[in-house]
Amino acid sequence: MAFFRRRKRAGATGSDTSAADTTAANPPDAILASSPSNTSSIHSVDPSPASTSNTDSTTALAPVAPPRTAILKTYKLYLGGKFPRSESGRTYPVHSAQGELLAHAVRASRKDVREAVKAARSAQQSWAGRTAYNRGQILYRIAEMMESRREEFVRELRALGDVRANQAYSVDVAELAVREVETTIDRWIWYAGWCDKFNSVTGSSNPVAGSYFGFTIPEPTGVVGVVAPDEAPLLGLVSRLAPALVSGNTVVAIASHAHPLPAIIMAEALATSDVPAGVVNILSGLHDELIPPLAGHGDVGALDLTGCEPDLRAQAQTLAAETVTRVVYASAQEQNWLANTAQSPYIIESFCEYKTVWHPKGA
Amino acid sequence: MDATGLEERAASLTTRSIKTSSKRAALELAVSCMDLTTLEGADTAGKVHSLCAKALRPDPTNPEIPPVAAVCVYPTLVPTAVEALEGTPVKVASVAGSFPAGLGPLEARLEEIRWATAAGADEIDIVLNRSAFLSGHYSLAFDEIAASKEVAGEAHLKVILEVGELGSYDQIRKASMLATAAGGDFIKTSTGKIASAASFPTALCMSEAIRDIAERTGRQVGLKLAGGIRTAKQAWHYLVIVAETLGADWLTPRWFRLGASSLLNDVLMQHAKLSTGRYQRPENFTVV
């Protein structure tokens, strides 16, 4: 018991029972390294006189945990519900604003774009075939999963540093990260709510002459390509991705080139949110390698070029025009990401096609 | 047969990267060696007509694409196909002989072959009697093929081994030898009616059997791969296997066929991707 008391004095939290369980198996080094007084307490339970020095980590009987190497995350693509590397095997370094190396992200190739569109296409029909209510539930679930990973998202955004401290925001980087994550989660909730409502709001029953009803119904356009903006790598992406999903489109998203990591972490939340495989696919890499094949792909119905660099836009638009792909941008108002003006049922509408049905009404 | 060695060799032949002009040539060769097939209970004269139109001009927007080798249908639809393809290089192939099981009375099977050839079929696809073959009645299986060859007359006889039902590579090789010795002009992997169909090792196994027959007897036998071939990539892997085992002599529609229904559109999509540099959508290509 003396051991437990001393341990608690050393700053450990939790009940005595759980502390006993942990320390018996593998004492956390935070406790052991905190003060020399710990050593004596350990000796009181360790009968071996050989391990009197806590600096001698080679002693077999010493209960000192060896220094542990932190396990770093491999940031990969999110493609067809899986997390593969690029078929090309390439990566590129991602740095914070201070120039510190954060990680190596996958540098996807045009073949990964092709595979992503294929995955999105094969998932589209069943996603659109679900009830709007069910899509809403799933989008809500994404918000729930992101909420439980809040800290991770905030940490990730803070690591990007103040390069993102857009002058439009009068908040510091740390606070901006918190607000961005919170707004992102709330945005999922907002669009989850729209799933079973936008149809009645944007569709119509038309006043027609004759013995017919005329209905106009919004339908998903199919596969939507979304290019995430650099200045809000998480919130900007979700603000354009979520409205595309609402009506039953599936998405191939290209993460921000400079800050791809938050998007890849979000993919981990998506993968545990009942989002069917292929409904959202996220690629990271160089925009000039990924946007042209996506824009020129015959099986893409609409393209959101909000995050596309200005010098690539004309090329992307030309390629999109060849295959009659609709091109969408966020307006300036919609790019005020933290504001409510960045969310609107009209954005849902911009990824829909309208179908008008004439129906005989009898006598 | 050394199953491990065979599978390793087949796998190594499918790792080749085929690009640009070689890919274009492979895709066009795959089209010209294709037996465009429809073998559904729901087939109609209308469907066969549109299949024949597709066979003659697979991609109406691209005259570089050659016509396919043959159209493969059930016997009662042969007259429709013959009418649609008269005066064209595209052949009419018919399955016959109680396809796909081959377990009808022999007389009825032979009569079906007679009927199809009289209706104008250039090629007859029959099935090996697996029931006889697997129970060791090799001479019965042999005699049935020989009788079929006799009634088929001028028409090319392709013998379907249905490799998925034979159980081992040894059996596949044995069946290949039996079918060719009995007079089959072609040996063919599968009916396409069971899940286990053509695979790279079985294609290699049959190619080696054909090679050995040619070496020992000087007789050239054709190879038709069918069942489960859906992508252009699979098609050019098969071309590599045949080219490496049998050589360029076999890579013509006379000696090599790919039986498929959905493969053609994928080949056309890949060809259009090569020409335009843009990934295509399946909806841009005509059905059947």
Interface residues (C-beta under 8 A of the other chain):
Chain A: V113 R114 V117 P293 G296 H297 G298 D299 L319 E322 T323
Chain B: G277 R278 Y279 Q280 R281 P282 N284
